[in-house]
Amino acid sequence: MNPITIELPIPAKELSPNSRAHWRVKHKHFQEHKHLALLAAIQHKPDKPYKAAAYRIYFRLKRKQDYDNFHSMCKAYLDGIQAARIVENDSELRPMGMERVVALLGPHFVRITIWPEGEEV
């Protein structure tokens, strides 16, 4: 099976674990980002969902970013991918790393690549 690659916008700063935003504001952004990932992932839906999968996150930002916080900010995207039935359960999504694409020009983005378990590169 080929890996599935989904490109999404950088998550809202309110989704950061360090954000002091009200829970309703966080929830609103979480639901919006989950829906964005669902719409992007549904186009790549496999015939049957992966039982287990690995993923890698690539992102492009000008500023430095704490990888742990950024991973937490992407949780809504992973939930949206699970809602699109790419994987049966998002608890079976295993992180394979995160990489910051260093470029001062060009759009900011998050690219999530998902491989079925045992086919990681």
C-alpha positions, 0 to 999 in steps of 0.5 A: 500500500502506498503512504497517504499524505495530507497537507493542512494549514498550521494549527491555531495557536489556541490549540497549544498546550501553553495557550491561555485561551478559554476552553470554548475557544479551544474547543471551537478551534479543535473542531474546525481543525478536526473537520479540515483533516476529515475533509482532506483525508476522506479523499485518500480513504483506503478500501478498509481502514488500517488496523495500525499505522505510523505517521510522520509530521512535516511542517514549515514555519519561519519561527522555531517551534517546540516539537512536543507542543506542536505535536499536541497542536496536531491532535485535532488533525489526527482525530480527523484522520481517524474520523475519515476511517484511514485508521480504525482507532487513533490509539493505533497511530504511532508517531515516527517523528517530526521534521521542520522544513527550513525555508523562509519563503513559501506557504506555512503548512503541516504535512502528515504522512501515514503508512500501514503498520510494517511499511514505514520508511 
